[in-house]
């Protein structure tokens, strides 16, 4: 066999082996993460039921114990601590379940790309389409089922813009070799790529990077350290007086005073709070 056809056949066999290995890894990883997500979802339901049972048990014990006189603050503290522990554990289960679902979705996307059913499932890059470009339309760089949709895993506007720039314009040979070397370096880092995809799954393309940078470098609205300590103290005082009132240690007056102080502070800082919320409303999706 001539050297050139032999080399071509060897390259084809190598690519098929790589594709098979990637498909097998993605299939096994998808099944594993989907099973973990299902298991955690069931555990979530049980813990949620335990939280409800704790509340109902506390109410029943309080109702019976209040009439008989054996209700005590220590018993109330047991229910409060138990409920708080269930809340913390439930929150951890939710975060673990969401991570497992994101990992399963990531590997499902990899399977879709390998199986050729990825069209219409990602960003199509229509914002970067230029009908006057010499080859963009002929090569289907943008749109449904385009090269951009196949390649893009970007989560920010700047990432999409960079990929579009690479597709629309030439690059120096040194830059191309650096990108190819980066691809080779990441090819075997399966766990790293999965972690990066899972961490960035909640970030979607949102504001322009210039607007985000302007917001990040703007001067702080609430820079007073004493004000922050005062706000924290008011929150703690409100919680403490509410607990004291609920347990019968104090009258309702301290709680009412603490709530009124919080309301006054919120009213005094309402302008700064509104400006902060308005500033973060758009860029918050990229943070």
HUNOR-V393844 format. One record per pair of residues at least 24 apart in sequence whose ideal C-beta (glycine too) atoms are under 6 Angstrom apart, sorted by the first residue. I is the first residue (numbers start at 1). GAP is how many residues later the second one is. Records with the same first field share a line. If there is no record, write none. Layout:
I=GAP ; GAP
This chain:
23=91
26=81 ; 84 ; 85
29=78
30=74 ; 77 ; 78
33=67 ; 70 ; 71
34=70
36=64
37=60 ; 63 ; 64 ; 67
40=53 ; 56 ; 57
41=56
43=50
44=49
47=43
50=36
51=35
54=28 ; 29
73=174
76=171
99=99
102=96 ; 99
103=95
106=91
119=26
120=24
122=27
123=29
124=25
125=39
128=36
141=26
155=45 ; 48
156=130
157=48 ; 51
158=51
160=45
204=81
206=79 ; 80
207=75 ; 76 ; 79
212=71 ; 74
215=64 ; 68
221=51 ; 54 ; 55
222=50
234=27 ; 28
